Amino acid sequence: MNYTVDNNGYYGTYGGAYVPEILYGTVEALKNAYLDVLQSPSFKAQYAHLMKHYVGRPSPLYCAKRLSERYHTQIYLKREDLNHTGAHKINNAIGQVLIAQQMGKRRIIAETGAGQHGVATATACALMGLECIVYMGATDVERQYLNVQKMKMLGASVMPVQSGNKTLKDAANEALRDWCCHPDTTFYVIGSTVGPHPYPDLVSRLQAIISEEIKWQLQEQVGRDYPDYLIACVGGGSNAAGTYYHYWDNPKVRIISAEAAGLGVDTGQSAATIHLGKLGIIHGSKTLLMQDDDGQITEPYSISAGLDYPGIGPLHAHAATTGRAKVLAITDDEALRAALELTELEGIIPAIESAHALAVLPKETFGANDIVVLTVSGRGDKDMETYARSPLINSSRQSA
Ligand SMILES: Cc1ncc(COP(=O)(O)O)c(C=O)c1O
């Protein structure tokens, strides 16, 4: 099985570029340019410099001793939460904004759910002196208030979106509409491994720095460059794609992805796309999609704004369908419990998205000598309101 994109932009049956006529030329231009730009010495030098001196990479691979004792295995956390702006999103945003600059585009648009990609893009634009417009569902504007304030301070215009259930899907719809109106001047910085080809591949390559580092960090710390398990959460799939990138072809590495079950896969209040989705097209890509019998998109639900999406990156749809990745659906409550557990055992407050990956630990059985690498995609600052309001977290704190 092949987990790199083919010449037409597909991973197996998933992917492609389903864009309106007006965007065809713009998407083709990006498709024809991106590999050359990524491989050019000037891009590589600028990107490496910024990753090291601005973002603070390499992010640590931290051996979590107390968490390991709890689960009778060897758990290493890939600390993307320690990046500048607090998540993995900056790896991609800086790369795409550099590409935009090379292509002569000075107006940047982005969609955001949890606000991390919006903050990362606004940061890259402030750094490079570019105009930045971020579309964000009105529900997410409320639940990720801190990130909205950050984006504004960074000079971005935040556009609240009132359609649908006012979350990530609706923000992406609006960003695509904007792009259709300004295809020549505007670069659309997509925040995950979603969208028309070449975005899923472009974002995967920019996030591949995560597994590039895991390889040498494991070699240094445990004497071999691969783990027995890799675990990551999947919204659109970018932190997972980066975590798995250099390991897809290694059959010794088992891959487990966590998607958001919301209140439960069968409750009608869920964002578990791989469990519930059927083949469809969303935001320019053929993939698994939550939809009703008439093909209308089902509104997703998750406590986590970053995982609250009815689609999934085509790469992850392919990995799940072919059995390369095992996918667990994690409920809101399971994620909240896992967030509290990491905080209590290791003193790390994770993003609620990352907490979905942590909630895999009690559901799997690992060997005592297994090396388990789990990506903590972001930090919990943006979720403090959600955590503070959670009876589950509060009751535990009061009884402690
Ligand atoms: C901290 C964090 N983790 C994970 C995600 C999910 O995105 P992806 O699946 O692209 O990594 C988000 C999205 O906003 C996020 O903010």
PDBQT file of the ligand as one rigid body, heavy atoms in Angstrom, charges set to zero:
ROOT
HETATM    1  C1  LIG A 501      -4.094  21.724  19.230  1.00  0.00    +0.000 C 
HETATM    2  C2  LIG A 501      -4.775  21.122  18.059  1.00  0.00    +0.000 A 
HETATM    3  N1  LIG A 501      -4.628  19.804  17.830  1.00  0.00    +0.000 NA
HETATM    4  C3  LIG A 501      -5.225  19.196  16.768  1.00  0.00    +0.000 A 
HETATM    5  C4  LIG A 501      -6.031  19.914  15.898  1.00  0.00    +0.000 A 
HETATM    6  C5  LIG A 501      -6.688  19.182  14.772  1.00  0.00    +0.000 C 
HETATM    7  O1  LIG A 501      -6.145  19.487  13.541  1.00  0.00    +0.000 OA
HETATM    8  P1  LIG A 501      -5.271  18.462  12.725  1.00  0.00    +0.000 P 
HETATM    9  O2  LIG A 501      -6.055  17.178  12.635  1.00  0.00    +0.000 OA
HETATM   10  O3  LIG A 501      -5.093  19.110  11.417  1.00  0.00    +0.000 OA
HETATM   11  O4  LIG A 501      -3.989  18.246  13.449  1.00  0.00    +0.000 OA
HETATM   12  C6  LIG A 501      -6.214  21.287  16.104  1.00  0.00    +0.000 A 
HETATM   13  C7  LIG A 501      -7.056  22.067  15.190  1.00  0.00    +0.000 C 
HETATM   14  O5  LIG A 501      -7.336  23.197  15.370  1.00  0.00    +0.000 OA
HETATM   15  C8  LIG A 501      -5.558  21.902  17.196  1.00  0.00    +0.000 A 
HETATM   16  O6  LIG A 501      -5.702  23.209  17.449  1.00  0.00    +0.000 OA
ENDROOT
TORSDOF 0
